[in-house]
Amino acid sequence: MCQHLPVHLSAAVTICETIESLVRDSVGPNGLHTMLTSSSGSVVITGDGHTILSSLHLSHPIARWIVERIRCHHGITGDNSKSFVLIVTEILRRLQDAIGPTGASSSVSSKKRDLIEIGRALEVIQEEVFPQMVLPELLKHCMCLDITKAKQEEVMNICKKIVGTNLGGRFTPHVTEHMTKLTVDLVSGCCDDISSFAETIRELISEYNVTCIEVPNTPISKSKLLDGVVLTRNFAVQSEDLDSLTTVPFIILSCPLNKWTPDVCSTLAAGSKEDLSRFLQFETSWTHSLICHLREYGVKLLLSSELLSDATLSFCRAAGISAVHMIPEDELNRLARLTKTDIVHDPVDILTSALKRGTASFCRSVIVGRCVGVQLGFSNATVHSKQLVLCGPTQGICRQWFIAVLNALKTLQMWLDNSWLSAVMTTDADNVSRASNGKSEHSGITLAYNSAESLELSSAQSCSLDMQDETADGDNLESSLGTTSVCLPKHQLLQQQGICIPGGGCTEFLLHRIFRTLASGCNEHHDLKARDPSFITAAGILCEAALCIPRTLHRNSVSPQSKKSSFLEMASKVQDCSSLVGVNGRTGALCDPAERGILEPVSARYILWRDSVKMVQDLLKIDMILGVRAVPGKGCSNTSDDDSDG
């Protein structure tokens, strides 16, 4: 018989509360850290939620599924792992309170029906309320910067605030400030033009493993940025005049020079020992001819991912050509992309006149930790590149900083990535066009376009950090813009914007007000079933769950000022406030996070809440857990045991 395990809401709540207890105290700038220890004796102290969750050995399938969903979310946004846990746990806890404790067996079926109805209501909220009500409200309070028109100093100023917010609470203030400066300087140094800022961040993320070099057993103060590109291999051959050269032509090899294969298979008949000797020496003479050709071509540096033979190195030394071999391919691919240099995969290609060689302004040895590498520098007019050297007292701490900088880069990518907004607006416009032509069904779309218009006409023209709360008249906008003609221009304009919102629980206070309105049954969106009891219950659950983030920040502030007023008093003050306010994570008092430089990407907060509600919705659909031989889609096929054993 197949083993199965029923899934109850109480079990899911218990699992989430267990996970929540592991990360709750580490939320905020005053959060505590967790010591991770393995069976081998390795110890790491961290406050990063993703690191803590990824290190857990979980036995329950639901727990593993929840952590995997959180890891997938973190892989995209680079942040909000702890917030994800807090939100999901609070929603399930409020849901359990709304359903009531499990009583007699006769009420089990009715409670199950209630859960199904609330799950459907959450689906409506996730698919309709978020794009039609939540998103427009977020856009009305966001801060937008036109990347194509702003100055680089203005862009980097906001980058510094976003990165500082992302790194805050994970390390000491001194380390956070130092790492923030390194991250922003890395992005600035690799960006040749502000119009290609987003592309630069994408390239840094994709090539991060070779852009950043870890140096353990070294003080953090030794972390620095090096100009150009650093190859993690030392010279095999270094010419005497290399250090004095101001122009260093080089080529990149991905093949050995002493291997030659004829195009057609042939058999050689040697008539004498001299002929046989000359044939056996052909590879050596072939390599010598290639090195001589490179010398005539003006090449001063040979970079290879393959092992160069002793004969090849000897020919390079005689020709005055420096050589570095056994270089990781990822490092050479990055160098080739930056310098637009061809990678030679066949030695015959060296003889072609169309071969593109690279040029460096200098080439020298550089000490990175306990290793010696090769540094190639370039003039700013041709190549913009920086190499990040991260130092740490231990391997574990160094790795934590390595991951933290990568997550900060992902956060900057989310700041500039507005594809989520374009997708939502396109989907909503399609839904409206397929519906009837009544004005009430266009209200959600009109408000979304209204907010987008305010971004382009007001806050998009400046990089001021003042919170924007101005929108055009909805009726006028609806009369001048059609639901289909406006989509494409809006998407193109929004793709050029960097949109952020104050942190410190500002988004959650705003969501609390929105869902409180829905839970009261007062809703101007007639296409939403605001009078449905399940919908009202679901809205009330999300209304209370939204306060979990600012409540936790207030709780972890551990400041005497936070004891002067309870969180309930703070929440009541925020309810009737039209502007965005948040919680100061250090003092526990209400504040304007924008003035304190606490900024987060709007897309990250929006996706966080949609993914959290989606996961709760999926969790409510799980009825039981079955133990199977193999999970479908994991490399198994629909065959019998006898067939698979054969």
Buried (B, 14 or more C-beta within 10 A) or exposed (E): EEEEEEBBBEEBBBBBBBBBEBBBBBBBBBBEBBEBEEEEEEEBEBBBBBBBBBBEEBEBBBBBBBBEBBBEBBEBBBBBBBBBBBBBBBBBBBBBEBBEEEEEEEBEEEBBEBBEBBBBBBBBBBBBBBBBBBBBBBBBBBBBBBBEBBEEEBBBBBBBBBBBBBBBBBBEEEBBBBBBBBBBBBBBBBBBEBEBBBEBBBBBBEBBBBBBBBBBEBEBEEBBBBBBBBBBBBBBBBBEEBEEBEEBBBBBBBBBBBEBEEEEEEEEEEEEEEEEEEEEEEBBEBBBBBBEEBBEBEBBBBBBBBEBBEBBBBBBBEBBBBBBBEBBEEBBBBBBEBBEBBBBEEBEBBEEEEBEBBBBBBBBEBEBBEEEBBBBBBBEEBBBBBBBBBBBEBEBBBBBBBBBBBBBBBBBBBBBBBEBBBEBBBEBBEBBBEEEEEEEBBBBBBBBBBBBBBBBEBBBBBBEBEBBEEBBEBEEBBEEBEBEEBBEEBBEBBBBBBBBBBBBBBBBBBBBBBBBBBBEEEBEBEBBBBEBEBBBBBBBBBBBBBBBBBBBBBBBBBBEEBEEBEBEEBBEEBEEEEEBBBBBBBBBBBBBBBEBBBBBBBBBBBBBBBBBBBBBBBBBEEEEBEEEEEEEEEEEEEEEEEEEEE
